[in-house]
Amino acid sequence: MADFTTIRLAVNTGTNAAAVWTAIGAAATEIRWSDVATATNVASASWPAMIRPAATANVAYLYAYTADATNLGFLGTSTATPVAYSNTAQFLSQRWDWDATGTFASAPVFTAYGTTAHTTPAARGGTTDNILSGNATDTGATARSYLKGNLYGQVTSTAAPIAAPAAAAVVTDGTTGSVSPTAGANWLATFQGLMADLDYITFAATPAATVANTLNCILALFTGPNMGPATYVPVITLKYTWT
């Protein structure tokens, strides 16, 4: 009986046609969102602030930082400059990777937490520290996370996605509790809000034991006039049991 040695999020710094997968999750590596395409090789302490918009909007640029002040462009053909988010142009954007040392005891869960303490928001909504808890005015009457995710219904050893989800992410996307894609060559029909243990995505099936594999996912971040000012560091998480 053994746990996995490595489970990580990898991001595509190439293109859909020629993917270049860059591992994220080791020390000083992270993905960072910005509303500008010029935040190249910027140390985290100097990361540019965003001004809250007058209306909800997608945060367009995502960077893959391989060190505190060293980045690759996200779907930027391996240059330092990212391209603006597009549901159709970026469907091979992220994936979960795991090694062959472990055995999943159940279908893993794809979600996000506010900190490495992995706590769940006390309540939905609010106007402070609410990137995950959302806001009823911005993200829907039942407040949903500003951070959205989608997940493919099969591992890439079976087949990687060849097309984008049918529906692009919107700020009000989200379903209470767990959602799962239909097993097979399917994305979720709509994106899910990633809100710790309240709203999350469960894999369509439990992956095979002691087999290294990958499974594609997509992240999309929104902001709005009721998002509380803060330095947000959400922890993108694959939660699993092993045997």
N, C-alpha and C positions, 0 to 999 in steps of 0.2 A: 504494500500500500504506500503510495507516494503522492505528494502534492506536486503541482507544476513548478518548474524552475523559473520559467519566464512566461508571463502573459503581458502583452503590451498593446498599446494603440500605435498603429503605423499610419502615416499620412503620405499622400501622393504628392510629391514635389515635381512630378513630370506631367503627363497629360493622360487623358483617357486612352488614347491610342498607344502610348508608350509610357506606362506607369513606372515611376521611380519611388519605391516605398522607403520612407525614412522613419526609423523607430523613434518613438517619443515615450518618455516615462523614466529614463535614467536621470541621475542628478544633473541639474541645470538644463534639462530639456523640457520644452513645453510648447503648446500652441497658444498663440495670442491673437485676439481679435482687435481690429482697429477700423475707424472710418476713413483712414487715409492709406494710400498705397506707397507712402514714402517712409514708413517706419522700419527702415532697413538697418540691421546691425545696431540696434539700440538696446542698451542695458535695461534690465527690468526697472531699475530705480528711476530711469528717465523716460519711461514709456509715456507717449503723449496722451493727455486726457481727451475724452470725448465730451462734447457739449450735448446735453439732452436735446433731442429734436422736438419740434412742435407737434409732430404726429409720429406714430409708431413707424419703425423702419427696420429693415434688415441691416445688420452690421456687415459690411460688404467684403472686408479683407481679412484673410486669415494667414498667419505666418507660422512656419515651423522653425522653432528655435532649437538648434543643436548645442548651443552653449549660451550663456547669459547675454552675450552681445554678438551672436553669430546666427544668422538665419538663412533659410531657403524660402523661396516663394511658394505659396500653397497653390498647387496646380499652376505653377509659373514656369514650366519647362526647365526646372532645376536652376533657375536664376534666383536672385534675391528678391525680386519684385513679384508679389502675388497678383493674381487676376481677380476681378470682382466676382462675388458669389453668383452662381447661376445654377438652378436646379438641373437643367438639362446638360450644361457643359461640365458639371463637376460630379457626376454620379459615381465615379471611381475616386472618391475623395479621402475616405478613411477606411481602415479595416482593423479588426481585432486579430492578433496573432497569438498562438500558443504553441508550446513545444510538445514533445512526445513523451514526457516523463510522468504525466498525471492522467487521472481518470475523473471526468465530471460525473458527479452523482445525480445531477438533475440539470435541466436546461438553465444555462446562465442568464443573468439579468444585466441589461445595459441601462445605466442611469447616470445621475450626477449628484454630487453632494457639495455643500457650500464650503467645506473645509476637509482636511484629512482626518478629522474626528468622525466623519461620516454620520453626522446627525441629520435628522429630518426636520424641516421647518415646523415650528409649533402650530402654525396655521397658514392657510392660503391668504394671499393678498398682502397689502401693506404698502408703505411708501419709503421704507428704509430696509437696506440689506435684503432686497427682494428679487434678485436675479432669478432665483429658483421658485420662490413662493408666488411671484407674479403680482399682478394688480388688476382688480376687477374692471377698471376703466380701460386699461391697455390690452389685457390678454384674455378677456372674456368674463362673463358674469360669474362663472366658476373660474376663479383665477388660475391660470396655467403658467408654467415656467416660461421665461423669456428664451430659454435654451431648449431647442427642439432636436429630436433625433429620428432617424429612420434606420431600418435594419433589413437586410436581405434574408430570404427564407431558406438558403442553403449555403453550405460551405463552398469555398472556391475550388476544392479538389473535385467537386461535382461539376461546378461551372460558375464563373464569375459573372456579375451583371453585364449585360450588353446594352442596357437602356436605363434611363432615369426613372424614378417613381412617376406615376401618372400625374400626381398633383404636387406642385411646389409647396414648400413650407409657408405657412401664414402664421401671424402672431397669435391667433386664437386657437391654433391646433392644440389638441390634448384630450385625453380620456382618463377618467379617474381609475386608478389601479393599473393593472397589467394589460398590455396589448401584445400580440404576436403576429408576425407576418404569416400568411399561409405558406406551409412547407412547399419548397420547390423554387422555381425561378420567379419569385414575387417579392416586391417591396411592400411595406405597409401602405395601405391605400392613402392614408394621410399621416403626417408626422405626429409624433408623440411629444408632449412636454416632458422634460426630464426633471423630475422633482423628487429626488431621493427615494424614499420608500412609499411615497404617495402615488406618483405617476411614473411608470417605467416601461421598458420593453423586455419581454422574455423571448429568448431564442425559440424558433419554431420547433426545434428538436434538441435532444441531448447529443452533443458531438461524440464521435467514436472514441473509445478508450485508447490511450497511449499512441495517439496518432497526431503528429503536428499538422496544424491546419490554420486557415484564416477564414474570416467572414466579414463581408463588407457592411459598412454603416455610413451614415451621413450625419453631420452636425450642422445646425443653422442657429445663429444667434440673432435675437431682435433686441431693440431698445425702444423706449418711449418716454413721453413727458412725465410719467409717474414712476419711472424707475428711480430708486433712491440713489443719491450720489455716494459712491464708495469705490474702493479698490476691490474688484471682484476677482477671485481666484477659484472658480468652480473646479471640482475634482471629477473628471470624467472617469467612470468606474465600470468595470466588469465584475459583478458580484456572482460568486459561484460556490457550490459545495463540491467536495471531492471525496473519493473513496479509494 
